[in-house]
Amino acid sequence: FTNWDDQFLVTQNPLIRSFAVSNLVGMFTSFFVNHYHPLVMVSYATEYAFAGLQPSLYHLTNIALHAANAMLVIILLQMLGGDKMISFIGGLMFALHPLRVESVAWIAERKDVLSAFFILAALIMYIRSRKSLSPSTLVPVLLFMVAALLSKAIAVVLPVLFLLYDYYADGKITKQAVMEKIPFFILSMIFGIIAVFAQYSTGARATDPHFHLLQSFFRSFYGMVFYAEKMLLPLNLTPVYPYPEMIHASYPILFWISPVMVAAIGFCMYRFRANRLLLFAVLFALVTLLPVLQFVPVGRAIAADRFTYLPSIGYSLLMGMSIRYVWKRFRQAWGRIMVVVVSISVLAIFFVMTQNQLMVWQNNITLWSRVLYYYPNYAEAYNDRGTAFAEQGMVVRALMDLDTAIHFDSTDSEYFVNRGLVYVHSKQYPEAVKDFSSAIKFDPQDLAAYFLRGEASRNLHAYSSAIADYSHILDRQPLVYQVRINRANTFIDSGDLQSAYNDLVFVRRMNVEIDSTLWKRVTSMAAASQK
C-alpha cells in the first residue's frame, strides 16, 4: 500500500471492513477521494473479507483484471480489423507498455482496470449484437455500461464509442443510430453530473495557481501531444507531472506549439479519412482522452500515466496496423524476418522498461523519490516522502524532507501539521506547538490542528493553552467526546476538579463509557474539594 490515497480507500476505510447494510449503503452513496466508484469499494470489501490488509491479494486482483483486459483488447481488435497479427501485437503492446504500470501497480487506481473491463465488454457486446439491436440485445450492453459507470466516470464516453464504431462499420452515422443510443446518453449524463459533484463537492479544486483561459486552451492540446509522445517513447515516466507553477518552472516549448502539432495530425487524418480503421483508432484515443485533458485543472498534475489506460487501445491498434503495413510492403523473407525481429525487440524493451517502472512502486519512499528525481522543487513530494520516512521511524530524514517542503511552499497547513507530528513523536513539544500554530494560521478551520496543539501544550504543562484549544473545538463540535475527555484530564492536571467533573458528566449522558478509575478519581476528588 502507498500513502497516496490507499489509506482513504482501503487501509483506513471502515466501510470495507464488512458487508453490513450500512456499509453497502455508504459505498453507494459516498464519494471517495473525489470520485464515485462504488463497485471498486465492493471489490476492496471482498478482498478485505478474505485477506484483511494483506496487499498481495489486492495486487493480484489488479493484475488479473489487467490480464483479462488484454485478452478483451485482442478480441476487440480482431473484431475491428479481422487480422490476427494486428490483434495479437496490439494486445501485447497494451499489456506490456510501461504506461500501464501506474494503473495496475497502484491499488487505489483499481477504478482504471475495473472500469476498462466493463467498457471493453460493453463495446464487444454492442458490436456482436449491433445488426440485430432490440431491447433484449441492448440489456447486456446497458448492464455492462452501468457496471463501468459504477467503477469510474470515464465510461461516460461509451455512447460516443458506439457511434464511432457505427461510422467505422457503415461509413456514416444515421439518425436511427443516434436515436438507439439515447438510453446510453441519458446514463452518461446522469453519471457525468455525479462525477462533477464528486470532483468539486468534496473539496477538489484547481491547483494551478495561475489558471486562465489561454493556458487552458493550450493545456488540452498539450495533453494530446504529451500522451502520444509517451506512448511512442515511454521515457522519463513519473507518478506525478506537476503544474510548472508548483515547481517554480515555466511551460515547455512543446506546450505552446502543441496546437500546431495537433492541427497537423488532424490534417493528415483528413487526408487519410478513407481508411476508416485508421480513423477509428485515432478517434478512439481522442474520445477516451477528452475527459482527462485538464481543460479545467483539478488535482496536482498536468498529466498522468494512468489517464492513458483506455486511450492506449487506440494507440495499440495504430501500432498493430503500422507493423502489418510494413509486413505487407516486404515481399522477401528477409524483410519479414526483420519486421518480426524489430517487433519482438520493441516488446522486449517494453517488458524491461515495465519491470523498471514497477520498482518505482515498491514503497512510498521509492515512489516519491522518483518524483523528486525529476522535480526536485516539488514541495508536495517532499511532504509525502517525509511522512513515509516518519512511518519508518527515520526522524532525521523525515524532518529534512518536511523542512524542504515548507521551504518551497510555506503556506500549506498540511506540511506544518505533518512536521508537528514528527516533533511530537520525538517529544520536541515546543517545536510541535509552533508548527501546529502555523497550520492554524494558514487554515483556521482545521480543528485537528487545534487538537494536536492542545495535546502538545498539555505535554508542556501549558494547561490553560491546551484547555483553550480543546474548548475551541467543543464550541463548534460539542459532541466530540474524546476531546471532552482530554479536556477533563487537563482540568484535573490544572486543579480545576469541578470543570473536569462537569465534562465527564456530559460524556456519561452521551452513553459513552468512561474509564472507571478516572470517574472514581474525579468524583472522590470533587467530593473532597467540596468538604
Secondary structure, 3 states (H helix, E strand, C coil): CCCCCHHHHHHCCHHHHCCCHHHHHHHHHCCECCECCHHHHHHHHHHHHHHCCCHHHHHHHHHHHHHHHHHHHHHHHHHHHCCHHHHHHHHHHHHHCHHHHHHHHCHHHHHHHHHHHHHHHHHHHHHHHHHHCCHHHHHHHHHHHHHHHCCCHHHHHHHHHHHHHHHHHHCCCCHHHHHHCHHHHHHHHHHHHHHHHHHHHCCCCECCCCCCHHHHHHHHHHHHHHHHHHHHCCCCCCCCEECHHHHCCCCCHHHHHHHHHHHHHHHHHHHCCCCHHHHHHHHHHHHHHHHHCCCCCCECEEECHHHHCCHHHHHHHHHHHHHHHHHHHCCCHHHHHHHHHHHHHHHHHHHHHHHHHHHHCCCHHHHHHHHHHHCCCCHHHHHHHHHHHHHCCCHHHHHHHHHHHHHHCCCCHHHHHHHHHHHHHCCCHHHHHHHHHHHHHHCCCCHHHHHHHHHHHHHCCCHHHHHHHHHHHHHHCCCCHHHHHHHHHHHHHHCCHHHHHHHHHHHHHCCCCCCHHHHHHHHHHHHHHHC
